Amino acid sequence: MQSSMKELEQILNSLGESSRFATSGQLPAVLPGLEVDGFGSVGLPLAAVEAKRLIQQAEQAPYGRGEETIVDTDVRRVWQFEPTQFRLKNTDWATQIETAVEQIRRDFGLDQKISAHLYKLLVYEKGSFFAPHRDTEKIARMFATLVVCLPSLHEGGSLIVRHDGQTETIDFGGTASEFQTRFAAFYADCQHEVTPVTSGFRICLVYNLSLSGRRQPSAPRNQPLVQQARQELENLFENASNPMEKICIPLRHQYTEANLDPRQLKGEDRTRFDVLRQAAESLGYPCYLALLTHWQSGEADYDSLDTDRYWGRSSRRRRYRYDDNDEADDTDVELGEVHDEDLSLAHWLNPDGEPQPFGKIEFQEEEVLGFDEKKDWSRRQEVHEATGNEGVTVECWYHQAAVVIWPPARFFQIMASGGPSSSVPALEQMMAASPASDQSSSLREFAKQIIAQWNPDWKLRSDKVSLATRMLELLERIGDAELAFRFVRDVLPRSFNGSEGKALTRLCNQVGWDVLGPSLLSFVVQQQPEDHMTTIARIVAVCAPLCCDPPKPTKQRLQVCQSLAAELWSAVKRFERKLVGDEDDDLWIEEGSWNDPARDYIGLVDPLLQIGAAVEAADELERFLDRILLDPRRYNLRRVLVPDLLSAQKWLPRFPAGQPALTRLREHCLVQLRAATADPVEPPKDWTRSANFKCSCGDCQTLAKFLRDPEQQVGRFPLRKDRRQHLHNQIERHHCDCTHVTERKGSPQTLVCNKTNASYERQRQRYENDLKLITKLEALTTPPKPRKPRKKPQ
């Protein structure tokens, strides 16, 4: 394998700067100002009537046979004008030709100046063509021909260029031909032809291209090297004892994500890509462009640090001096011991420059040709300040564009190895490309590899619609029961975010509830509160559609959902043992904050009640209510119970078995709210404020004395910075009714506290909201009757 890698590297190093023998492009909408003797100005786009008049002024174009010039309409049927018979009056036209010539020079990889010499004006009508031929040298140092097709609506008339076993077709026709000005250039020693025009008129200017230097290039011949590269690729991938999975061949020039395009590669990179593409395609291997990144992180090599610049001696321990505004270059700091690294490719393009949904795919060093030369790649690094017990650290990124090739038989394995963020979109694209019936075995194999290599990652749960949901939808379309079972059993328990329920329900309907039932139960059993990315609300969100969504459950589905509901209530008990927050009055807890005991239970009661009603588990519902009504910290009256009770009215007509539980919950909420509003909230009569500090330090005791003082509204506490900060924290933590700011004068500076009515305002607001909630709950008498469907008009 190493021998083949070296041989392939030598082949690529022997290539020139271009393998192009033909190129094409489009010019801006600038007209040449064409004027023909005996005709006058030629309007563009060329109208049919004008074209016929123009042809009357032209002569049949001859062709060369040896030293003879012959007119033979069986070989060439086209009308021509000599340069002496027409003029190009628009001075800007020469600039456009120079633009085209510069592109040709780059595409052909030439470093000499190219000159364009006007040769002919040609007019093709229906049936016009030019049989395969090669151009003769018409002027000194001529090496290529440039054809500029002017705006004129036509079909057919394609230019076909053949060289070195390759064929390139440039089609000037079609609807765009009416308004576009396109050009093509090819080496003079290439065989080429113009296919018959099938409708309309094709009008073009022909230029001879010459070089300023003595060296006259000819079209490159790389087919022997293509065949050699083909053989080495075959040796690498078909090696019976140790075949490679994939290979990455870095390019020479630097490219960014914005300018990486196989059609715009520079110099020898064009040849490298063309030869590799041809070699790969001859074997049936796909070929791509991508951006390769090698990331390394580790300790700085301290011998490379500039002591005067990077180290200070203000403390006993030397520390790295880091300033965000320091414009000095950190690239002189070398990386010492490497702690972590990653080698991967992303930003994939096919040979036509179309983006591919492959995402990030990891590579090994031995799969990268010439990896030891990464010092020549684009490099970026960051040097990080020493912190704690960790010294100065360095992160390095090496970037380089590369050609990537792999055998198609390993496509699924390679795509799956990149993780679901790459493989799931690739499977979606594959499924959309053709009917599933045409590729069912391929889809199953790809899905199998994705499931086998799925790596759970908390980032996969961050999207609104998770990758697990998308995979469930794909499995539904594939319809393979075994794959569905394995995904739900092995992958879903660690890769869900709560959005999967509906897709999972459809999958159960597709492959059978009896098939997925055991894996569904296993999904709930595996959920543990120790997983910080899992909440009981997300678990219930997955299960609720399974138990409650239409259609009406079959006997099998009902049995599965009854068992699932029982496991759900057990899971709820497990998660309730997870302690959060403290026993402070929930009035002081900001909704959704880390210490809010009710945070993970908001929106939980409604679906659990609906599940219980759907499976007609009346006894379990009663036991569930027995527990949650005695746990006001988690099942907060105002943030959990009342909102979920109001929300539950939507499903009650479908599941009337839930009426007793909802009635009991309603009565409990009304009792609690009426007790809370039994006495109106009175404003404070003086400036006495709560001061229940747990800290017994002198500063806190002084602050508490101030807060309890019925007459003093403003307190001033001259304290040094650390003692002021301590009081700031205590005031915030205990939600004291006072503002606290530092007066920036004097020494020490003064903490100024001004008492407020914040607690009273919060209590008054809650009192008013409670009255509104009572009104809403009292309006909930009996469940509304379901609407009868309207009869369709006859």
Helices and strands as residue ranges (DSSP letters): H 2-13, E 22-27, E 34-36, E 40-41, H 48-57, E 59-60, E 63-65, E 68-70, E 76-77, E 79-81, G 83-85, E 86-88, H 93-107, E 114-124, E 129-133, E 142-149, E 154-156, E 159-163, E 166-170, G 175-178, E 181-187, E 191-194, E 197-200, E 202-211, H 223-237, E 247-250, G 262-264, H 268-282, E 287-300, G 302-304, H 307-310, E 311-312, E 319-320, E 335-349, E 355-356, E 361-362, G 365-367, G 371-376, E 378-384, E 393-405, G 408-410, H 411-417, H 420-433, G 436-438, H 440-452, G 458-461, H 467-478, H 481-486, I 487-491, G 492-494, H 501-511, H 513-525, H 536-548, H 555-576, G 586-588, G 599-601, H 605-614, H 618-628, I 637-641, H 642-648, G 656-658, H 659-676, H 698-708, E 714-718, H 721-733, E 738-743, E 750-755, H 758-778
